Amino acid sequence: MELPPIKYLVLTHHHCDHSFGMSQWNLVSIANYKTKEYLKTYQEITYDDEALELAKHKGILNDFFVTSIKNEIEDRNNFQPLTTELSFDGEMTIDLGGITCELRHITSPHTDDSTIIYIPEEKTMFLGDSLYGKRSDGFNSFDDEIIFPMMDLIKEYEVEHFISSYEPAFGNNDFVSFDEHLRLGFSIADNCSSLEAGLIEYENRFDKEAPNDLVFFMKSFGLR
Ligand SMILES: [Zn+2]
């Protein structure tokens, strides 16, 4: 496949597993202004053991990131993360000639600096980590007041192919089914006081055991 050379690098959010590799790409880099603010915070800290503990304490890095940084970055004393060259506020469109990239800053349940990228000519949307929640007490956590407005916003686009960070590309039917299961998981979690009660509620409604994704959503909306 003959592809033109890559010109731009767009960050989907600031998390170090999505931004620390920037130095390996000699490209014009772009992020929303909020991501740029977080990247500045990454630049203001050092990466020795003591500083990493402090960064964890301050909520700049979580346990997983600290462990990954210790494992992956060999020369932490001289490590200096980069920031992007360009930033935008709200939305930005890049006309690549025959193909367009529409960047949009959204608040997702994962971070408040998520950027989604829509390619109208291809009806393709890059979601980054937007569909993932936050880690809380060892569990995935979704904030209903954030995830449902985000799902509604994504549904305004005509999308045939979704690209999410950690799974194979999926189509609109899968997205709709994800959305329905998510809302069902929330409605059960909202009505029940425990995971056990939630599982019984599901069984009563559908006459079968709750599938894994429903159990995951119930837990993500707080059932234990
Ligand atoms: Zn992330």
Residues whose N, C-alpha, C, O or C-beta is under 5 A from the ligand:
A	BS01	ZN	H15 D129
